[in-house]
Structure formats: C-alpha cells, structure tokens
Amino acid sequence: MGTSQSSKGSPSNVPMVPSWAAPNAPIAESGRFGPARRNIGNFMGDGQSSTMRKGVGQYVKKGYGGSKTAASRMAGTVQKASTFFDALNPSAQNGSVIDPVLLAGKSADEIMDAIVEVVAPIDGTQDTEASRESVKNALCELLEQFPNADLANLDDTQRLFALEKFVADDVFRRIYLDLGQIIQSKAPNVTIGLSRLKEIKDYVKETVAASFRKNTQTGIPIVSNQIKSIVNNAIQETFIVFEEYAE
C-alpha cells in the first residue's frame, strides 16, 4: 500500500531492541503486538480515529514495553538523522559527509540519490531500506514546500524541515514494518486501506512535528552536534504521546 514491505513483526524470546541500540533491552514476550494489531485491525474496518490512536498507543506500551524502549528501537534513525542533517550542508568546512565539489552541476535527482547513499547505504536490512525511502520522501516534501530550494545549499529552516519529515517518515515506517500485515489484511478494499493508512501516517507526522517544535527554537541556529539530542528527545516525546492513548 505505497510503503516499504512489511514484516511479520519482531519475534518473541529475543530482545525487544537490537543489542547495538540497547544492550540490556527486555526480552520480547509472545504476542506482544496482539493488542495493537487488534485495534489497528478494527480501525482499518470501522475508521474510528480513537481506535487507531489506541492501537498505536498499545504498539508502544505493550509491543515495546513503553516509550523509553520504543525510542531505543529508533537509535538507528537518530544516527541517520544526524548524518542526514550534515549531508544537507555539504558546504560546511569541517567534517562534511558529502564533498560539495561532487555535487556541482548535478540535478536535484542526482543530489537526492547521493544523499540517500550517504545516509543509508544498502546493507540488506529492512530498517535501512525503510530509511532510504524516508530520506527520499523527506527531500521530495522539501522541494514541494520550497520549490526553489537548492539541495546543495539549503538554509537552516529548510534543513530542519527535511529533518523533521525524515524522522516522521522513519517512525511511521517502523510501525508499518511491525504492523503492516494486519493493516493490509483488514482493509475492506484497497481504496479504503490507502485512506486509513494515510490517516495513521498523518497522525504520526503531526505528533512528530509537535515534538520537534518543542525541541527547536525558531531563529536560533542549530549545529550538527545538537541533532542527535534533538531527534532523540523528539522521538521519545512522540512515543510518550502515543502511549497516553493505550488505555
């Protein structure tokens, strides 16, 4: 339904979060996504927004044991967000992840492809494949919002806009990877399924956007070493909001 292929969800009796992201993560219980799948499945059928919010909340609370562990699961997104922000400023003198000389004379599509490869080089994992799509979508949204933007020379407002869109898309894709099969199977038809899927995505994007606004101040320049903290806090606060609707 217009997004990365879903999986069957994380298996039981393994850590909820990969060891590289959280070495002491709790062990996943059998059926941990059951409540989320049930409510999201109901939402796909009846379209009740309250049911959708409850399903996403249970995804965080029951599926990952709460907002803290769920945020830890997004450690890869935090790292990629930092690289993404740096890649959007190739003219930086120190530590640039993309040589600005290589971007000279390139089309917007070519610059997009270069940024995708730097932020999320192919490694065969679903997480990375999802992040590659998130980077591309964020840049497309950026150009829709700022049609005259130069991807090789963005201002801070444009970079933060793209960063927010990347994080929102990556959070949504993580949810879709875990719950996508139920989303696809419970929709009455393709048209309704796509509409309901968009509603879930819009809910995620709006919540992430609100969290970003709390963690950034308009008019104050953002430097690269702040990005991981900003993104991590925004994701944590997003999952806290989701979890509030679990009951």
C-alpha positions as CSV (number, residue, x, y, z in Angstrom):
1,M,0.0,0.0,0.0
2,G,2.6,2.5,-1.1
3,T,5.3,1.9,1.5
4,S,8.1,-0.5,2.3
5,Q,7.2,-4.2,2.6
6,S,6.0,-5.2,6.0
7,S,7.4,-8.0,8.1
8,K,5.7,-10.4,10.4
9,G,6.9,-8.3,13.3
10,S,9.7,-8.9,15.8
11,P,9.8,-12.5,17.1
12,S,9.3,-13.4,20.8
13,N,12.0,-14.5,23.2
14,V,14.6,-12.1,21.7
15,P,15.5,-8.6,22.9
16,M,12.8,-6.0,22.1
17,V,15.6,-3.8,20.8
18,P,18.8,-4.9,19.0
19,S,21.8,-5.2,21.2
20,W,23.7,-2.5,19.3
21,A,20.9,0.0,20.2
22,A,20.2,-1.0,23.8
23,P,22.4,-3.8,25.3
24,N,20.1,-4.5,28.2
25,A,16.8,-4.4,26.5
26,P,14.0,-6.6,27.9
27,I,13.1,-9.8,26.2
28,A,10.1,-9.7,23.9
29,E,7.1,-11.6,25.1
30,S,5.0,-13.8,22.8
31,G,2.0,-11.9,21.3
32,R,3.3,-8.5,22.4
33,F,1.8,-6.8,19.3
34,G,-1.5,-8.5,19.7
35,P,-3.4,-5.6,21.3
36,A,-2.0,-3.2,18.8
37,R,-2.9,-5.4,15.9
38,R,-6.4,-5.9,17.1
39,N,-7.1,-2.2,17.5
40,I,-5.4,-1.2,14.2
41,G,-7.3,-4.0,12.5
42,N,-10.6,-2.7,13.9
43,F,-9.6,0.8,12.7
44,M,-9.0,-0.4,9.2
45,G,-12.6,-1.7,9.3
46,D,-14.5,1.0,11.1
47,G,-12.3,4.1,10.6
48,Q,-12.6,5.2,14.2
49,S,-9.7,7.5,14.9
50,S,-9.9,6.8,18.6
51,T,-9.3,3.1,17.8
52,M,-6.3,3.9,15.7
53,R,-4.8,6.1,18.4
54,K,-5.3,3.3,20.9
55,G,-3.7,0.8,18.6
56,V,-0.6,3.0,18.1
57,G,-0.5,3.5,21.9
58,Q,-0.6,-0.2,22.6
59,Y,2.1,-0.7,20.0
60,V,4.3,1.4,22.2
61,K,3.1,0.3,25.6
62,K,2.6,-3.4,25.0
63,G,4.7,-4.0,21.9
64,Y,7.8,-2.3,23.2
65,G,7.2,-2.1,26.9
66,G,6.8,1.7,26.9
67,S,8.1,4.8,25.3
68,K,11.6,4.5,26.6
69,T,12.3,1.1,25.0
70,A,10.4,2.1,21.9
71,A,12.6,5.2,21.5
72,S,15.7,3.0,21.9
73,R,14.4,0.9,19.0
74,M,14.8,4.1,16.9
75,A,18.5,4.5,17.7
76,G,19.3,3.9,14.0
77,T,17.0,6.7,13.0
78,V,18.7,9.1,15.4
79,Q,22.1,8.3,13.9
80,K,20.9,8.5,10.3
81,A,19.2,11.8,11.1
82,S,22.5,13.3,12.3
83,T,24.2,12.2,9.0
84,F,21.2,13.5,7.0
85,F,21.4,16.9,8.6
86,D,25.2,17.1,7.8
87,A,24.6,15.9,4.3
88,L,22.2,18.8,3.7
89,N,25.0,21.2,4.4
90,P,27.8,20.0,2.0
91,S,29.4,23.4,2.0
92,A,30.4,23.0,5.7
93,Q,34.1,23.3,6.1
94,N,34.7,20.7,8.7
95,G,33.5,17.1,8.7
96,S,31.3,17.3,5.6
97,V,29.8,13.9,4.7
98,I,29.5,14.9,1.1
99,D,32.2,16.6,-1.0
100,P,30.4,19.7,-2.4
101,V,32.6,19.5,-5.5
102,L,31.0,16.2,-6.4
103,L,27.6,17.9,-6.3
104,A,28.5,20.7,-8.7
105,G,26.3,20.8,-11.7
106,K,24.2,17.8,-10.6
107,S,20.4,17.6,-11.0
108,A,18.1,17.5,-8.0
109,D,17.5,13.8,-8.5
110,E,21.2,13.1,-8.6
111,I,21.8,15.1,-5.4
112,M,18.9,13.2,-3.8
113,D,20.5,9.9,-4.8
114,A,23.9,10.9,-3.4
115,I,22.3,11.9,-0.1
116,V,20.4,8.7,0.2
117,E,23.6,6.7,-0.3
118,V,25.5,8.6,2.3
119,V,22.7,8.5,4.9
120,A,21.6,4.9,4.5
121,P,23.9,2.8,2.3
122,I,22.4,-0.5,1.3
123,D,23.1,-3.3,3.9
124,G,20.2,-5.7,3.2
125,T,18.1,-4.8,6.3
126,Q,14.5,-3.7,6.3
127,D,15.4,-0.8,8.6
128,T,17.9,0.6,6.1
129,E,15.6,0.0,3.2
130,A,12.9,1.9,5.0
131,S,15.3,4.8,5.9
132,R,16.3,5.1,2.3
133,E,12.7,5.7,1.4
134,S,12.3,8.1,4.3
135,V,15.3,10.2,3.1
136,K,13.9,10.3,-0.5
137,N,10.4,11.2,0.7
138,A,11.7,14.0,3.0
139,L,13.6,15.6,0.2
140,C,10.6,15.4,-2.1
141,E,8.4,17.1,0.6
142,L,11.1,19.7,1.0
143,L,11.0,20.5,-2.7
144,E,7.2,20.7,-2.7
145,Q,7.3,23.1,0.3
146,F,10.3,25.1,-1.1
147,P,10.2,24.7,-4.9
148,N,13.2,27.0,-5.4
149,A,15.4,25.3,-2.8
150,D,18.9,24.3,-3.8
151,L,19.6,20.9,-2.3
152,A,23.3,21.7,-2.4
153,N,22.8,25.0,-0.5
154,L,19.9,24.8,2.0
155,D,19.2,27.3,4.8
156,D,18.6,26.2,8.4
157,T,14.8,26.4,8.0
158,Q,14.9,24.1,5.0
159,R,17.3,21.6,6.7
160,L,15.1,21.4,9.8
161,F,12.0,20.9,7.7
162,A,13.7,18.0,5.9
163,L,15.0,16.5,9.1
164,E,11.5,16.5,10.7
165,K,10.0,14.9,7.7
166,F,12.7,12.2,7.6
167,V,12.1,11.3,11.3
168,A,8.4,11.3,11.0
169,D,8.5,9.0,7.9
170,D,11.0,6.7,9.6
171,V,8.9,6.4,12.7
172,F,5.9,5.6,10.6
173,R,7.8,3.0,8.6
174,R,9.0,1.3,11.8
175,I,5.3,0.9,12.8
176,Y,4.4,-0.3,9.4
177,L,7.2,-2.9,9.4
178,D,5.8,-4.3,12.6
179,L,2.0,-4.0,11.9
180,G,1.8,-3.8,8.1
181,Q,0.4,-7.2,7.6
182,I,-2.6,-6.5,9.7
183,I,-3.0,-3.1,8.1
184,Q,-3.1,-4.7,4.6
185,S,-5.3,-7.7,5.5
186,K,-8.1,-5.9,7.5
187,A,-8.8,-3.1,5.0
188,P,-12.2,-3.7,3.2
189,N,-10.7,-2.7,-0.1
190,V,-7.6,-1.1,-1.5
191,T,-9.0,2.4,-1.7
192,I,-10.2,2.4,2.0
193,G,-6.9,0.8,3.0
194,L,-4.9,3.5,1.5
195,S,-7.0,6.2,3.0
196,R,-6.8,4.7,6.5
197,L,-3.0,4.1,6.1
198,K,-2.7,7.8,5.3
199,E,-4.6,8.7,8.4
200,I,-2.1,6.7,10.5
201,K,0.8,8.3,8.8
202,D,-0.7,11.8,9.2
203,Y,-1.2,11.1,12.9
204,V,2.4,10.1,13.3
205,K,3.7,13.1,11.3
206,E,1.6,15.6,13.3
207,T,2.8,14.2,16.6
208,V,6.4,14.2,15.5
209,A,6.1,17.7,14.2
210,A,4.7,18.9,17.5
211,S,7.6,17.2,19.4
212,F,10.1,18.8,17.0
213,R,8.7,22.3,17.7
214,K,9.2,21.7,21.4
215,N,12.8,20.8,20.9
216,T,13.8,23.6,18.5
217,Q,13.6,27.3,18.8
218,T,12.8,29.4,15.7
219,G,15.6,31.8,14.8
220,I,18.3,30.0,16.9
221,P,20.9,28.3,14.6
222,I,21.2,24.5,15.0
223,V,24.6,22.9,14.9
224,S,25.4,19.4,14.0
225,N,26.3,18.2,17.5
226,Q,22.8,19.1,18.7
227,I,20.9,16.9,16.2
228,K,21.1,13.6,17.9
229,S,19.8,15.1,21.2
230,I,17.0,17.0,19.4
231,V,15.9,13.9,17.4
232,N,16.1,11.5,20.3
233,N,14.1,13.8,22.5
234,A,11.5,14.4,19.8
235,I,11.1,10.6,19.2
236,Q,10.9,10.0,23.0
237,E,8.2,12.7,23.4
238,T,6.3,11.3,20.4
239,F,6.1,7.9,21.9
240,I,5.1,9.3,25.2
241,V,2.1,10.9,23.4
242,F,1.3,7.7,21.6
243,E,1.4,5.7,24.9
244,E,-1.1,8.0,26.6
245,Y,-3.8,6.6,24.3
246,A,-3.0,3.0,25.1
247,E,-5.9,2.5,27.6
